[in-house]
Amino acid sequence: MDTLPDQLMNQTKNQSFLPDQNKTSIKEHGAYFKNPFDLFGINLKVVHEPAETFDGVNADTGEVIKGSIYGKTKTIAHDSTPYIKLFQPEMMKFGDLGVPGLKLLCYIMYRLKPRQDFIQMDIEDFLRTAGYSTIPNKRGQVNRIPYYTAVVELLNKNYIAKKTGGDTHFFINGNRFFNGDRRTHWKPVLSSIEVV
């Protein structure tokens, strides 16, 4: 069995796997005994355990002094690939979104910064990223209808809420998705909750 560093080294060697493509039925695809997808973005990271403090006594003066012993260091696997949390009770509702709404939701999740509950969107970047045309028409205007259609759908279905600042400023619904630990962001609200 490979050790963790060997497994990480093997990841870079095995990056050539691509699933069968351009097939028309399930039966045409190959079946595998083990998962053929390699994981990327897992690196080794050195972590230090916290130092232990203790009280000591200076033998010459009798003075109490503080001391510390540094903790051990160890190497662990660290997943450095950015991710976002999709909360399970809400996941099946994503299937109810139309194409523009789903594309905008994916765009928001991709652009959402850690521990933020709001986003300011770039309309042309969304259109380009989602595969919509950004070529200006004869009057020099870009068709923004897919963006506004998507925004209205996400507003209607409570994925986002308008934030003061214009048509590109929105709060996200942290009950559906969030980038990071919600406890950190909503600490003032959580401090008022009685722990039982």
C-alpha positions as CSV (number, residue, x, y, z in Angstrom):
1,M,0.0,0.0,0.0
2,D,1.3,3.4,-0.9
3,T,2.1,5.9,1.8
4,L,0.4,9.3,1.6
5,P,3.3,11.1,-0.1
6,D,3.5,8.2,-2.7
7,Q,-0.2,8.6,-3.3
8,L,0.2,12.3,-3.9
9,M,3.0,11.7,-6.3
10,N,1.0,9.1,-8.2
11,Q,-1.8,11.7,-8.6
12,T,0.3,13.7,-10.9
13,K,1.3,10.6,-12.9
14,N,-2.3,9.4,-13.3
15,Q,-3.9,12.7,-14.5
16,S,-4.4,11.3,-18.0
17,F,-7.7,9.5,-17.2
18,L,-10.7,10.8,-19.1
19,P,-14.0,9.0,-18.9
20,D,-15.4,7.6,-22.2
21,Q,-16.9,10.4,-24.3
22,N,-19.3,10.7,-27.1
23,K,-21.3,7.5,-26.3
24,T,-25.0,7.3,-26.8
25,S,-26.0,4.8,-24.1
26,I,-25.0,3.7,-20.6
27,K,-24.1,0.3,-21.8
28,E,-21.4,1.7,-24.1
29,H,-19.5,3.2,-21.2
30,G,-16.9,1.1,-19.4
31,A,-17.3,0.0,-15.8
32,Y,-14.5,0.2,-13.2
33,F,-13.7,-1.9,-10.0
34,K,-12.2,1.2,-8.3
35,N,-12.9,4.9,-8.7
36,P,-11.0,6.1,-11.9
37,F,-11.1,9.8,-10.9
38,D,-7.9,11.2,-9.4
39,L,-8.2,13.8,-6.7
40,F,-6.3,17.1,-7.4
41,G,-5.4,19.9,-5.0
42,I,-4.5,17.7,-2.0
43,N,-1.1,18.7,-0.7
44,L,1.1,17.9,2.3
45,K,1.0,20.6,5.0
46,V,3.2,20.9,8.1
47,V,1.2,21.8,11.2
48,H,2.6,22.7,14.7
49,E,0.8,21.7,17.9
50,P,0.4,24.6,20.3
51,A,3.2,25.2,22.8
52,E,2.6,24.0,26.4
53,T,3.2,26.6,29.1
54,F,4.4,26.0,32.6
55,D,5.4,27.9,35.7
56,G,9.0,27.5,36.8
57,V,11.0,28.9,39.7
58,N,14.4,30.6,39.4
59,A,16.6,28.7,41.9
60,D,18.8,31.8,42.6
61,T,16.1,34.4,43.2
62,G,12.9,32.3,43.9
63,E,11.1,34.3,41.2
64,V,8.3,32.5,39.5
65,I,8.9,32.5,35.7
66,K,6.7,31.3,32.8
67,G,8.2,28.8,30.4
68,S,6.9,27.0,27.3
69,I,7.7,23.8,25.5
70,Y,7.0,23.9,21.8
71,G,4.5,21.3,20.5
72,K,5.3,18.6,18.0
73,T,5.1,19.1,14.3
74,K,3.4,16.7,11.9
75,T,2.7,16.5,8.3
76,I,-0.9,16.1,7.2
77,A,-2.8,16.0,3.9
78,H,-4.5,19.3,3.2
79,D,-7.3,19.9,0.6
80,S,-6.3,23.2,-0.9
81,T,-9.0,23.2,-3.6
82,P,-11.6,25.9,-3.1
83,Y,-15.1,24.6,-2.3
84,I,-18.5,25.9,-1.3
85,K,-21.1,24.3,1.0
86,L,-24.4,23.3,-0.6
87,F,-26.8,22.4,2.2
88,Q,-28.5,19.1,1.7
89,P,-32.1,20.0,2.5
90,E,-32.0,22.6,-0.3
91,M,-30.2,20.7,-3.0
92,M,-33.1,19.1,-4.8
93,K,-34.7,22.6,-5.2
94,F,-31.8,23.5,-7.6
95,G,-33.5,21.3,-10.2
96,D,-36.5,23.6,-10.2
97,L,-34.4,26.5,-11.6
98,G,-34.5,27.5,-15.3
99,V,-31.3,27.5,-17.3
100,P,-30.4,31.2,-16.7
101,G,-31.2,30.9,-13.0
102,L,-29.1,27.8,-12.6
103,K,-26.2,29.4,-14.5
104,L,-26.4,32.6,-12.3
105,L,-26.5,30.5,-9.1
106,C,-23.4,28.6,-10.2
107,Y,-21.7,31.9,-11.1
108,I,-22.6,33.3,-7.6
109,M,-21.2,30.2,-5.9
110,Y,-18.0,30.4,-8.0
111,R,-17.4,34.1,-7.2
112,L,-18.6,34.1,-3.6
113,K,-15.7,35.0,-1.2
114,P,-15.1,33.1,2.0
115,R,-17.3,34.1,4.9
116,Q,-19.3,36.7,2.9
117,D,-23.0,36.8,2.7
118,F,-23.2,39.2,-0.2
119,I,-22.0,39.5,-3.7
120,Q,-21.5,42.3,-6.3
121,M,-21.9,40.8,-9.7
122,D,-20.3,41.8,-13.0
123,I,-23.0,41.4,-15.6
124,E,-20.8,41.1,-18.6
125,D,-18.5,38.6,-16.8
126,F,-21.5,36.5,-15.9
127,L,-22.8,36.6,-19.5
128,R,-19.3,35.6,-20.9
129,T,-18.8,32.9,-18.2
130,A,-22.3,31.4,-18.7
131,G,-21.8,31.2,-22.5
132,Y,-24.1,34.1,-23.5
133,S,-23.2,36.6,-26.2
134,T,-21.4,39.8,-25.1
135,I,-21.3,41.2,-28.7
136,P,-23.0,44.6,-28.8
137,N,-26.0,45.0,-31.1
138,K,-26.3,47.7,-33.7
139,R,-27.0,50.3,-31.0
140,G,-23.9,49.2,-29.1
141,Q,-25.7,47.4,-26.3
142,V,-25.1,43.9,-25.0
143,N,-28.2,41.7,-24.4
144,R,-28.6,41.6,-20.7
145,I,-32.0,39.8,-20.7
146,P,-30.5,36.4,-19.5
147,Y,-29.0,38.2,-16.5
148,Y,-32.2,40.0,-15.4
149,T,-34.3,36.8,-16.1
150,A,-31.9,34.8,-13.8
151,V,-31.9,37.5,-11.1
152,V,-35.7,37.7,-10.9
153,E,-35.9,33.9,-10.7
154,L,-33.3,33.7,-7.9
155,L,-35.1,36.6,-6.0
156,N,-38.5,34.9,-6.4
157,K,-37.2,31.6,-5.1
158,N,-35.3,33.2,-2.2
159,Y,-31.7,32.3,-3.2
160,I,-30.7,35.9,-3.1
161,A,-32.2,39.2,-1.8
162,K,-31.6,42.7,-3.1
163,K,-28.9,44.7,-1.3
164,T,-28.8,48.5,-1.4
165,G,-26.4,49.6,-4.1
166,G,-28.0,48.7,-7.4
167,D,-28.9,45.9,-9.7
168,T,-25.7,44.0,-9.1
169,H,-25.7,44.0,-5.3
170,F,-27.3,41.0,-3.5
171,F,-27.3,39.1,-0.2
172,I,-27.1,35.3,-0.5
173,N,-29.4,32.9,1.4
174,G,-27.0,31.3,3.9
175,N,-29.5,28.5,4.5
176,R,-28.9,27.2,1.0
177,F,-25.2,27.7,0.3
178,F,-22.2,29.4,2.0
179,N,-18.5,29.7,1.5
180,G,-17.0,28.9,4.9
181,D,-18.2,28.5,8.4
182,R,-21.6,30.2,9.0
183,R,-20.9,30.4,12.7
184,T,-18.1,32.9,12.2
185,H,-20.2,35.2,10.1
186,W,-23.4,35.1,12.1
187,K,-21.7,35.2,15.5
188,P,-23.8,38.1,16.9
189,V,-27.0,36.3,15.9
190,L,-25.7,33.0,17.3
191,S,-24.7,34.6,20.7
192,S,-28.4,35.3,21.4
193,I,-29.3,31.6,20.9
194,E,-29.8,29.7,24.1
195,V,-27.7,26.5,24.2
196,V,-29.6,23.5,25.6
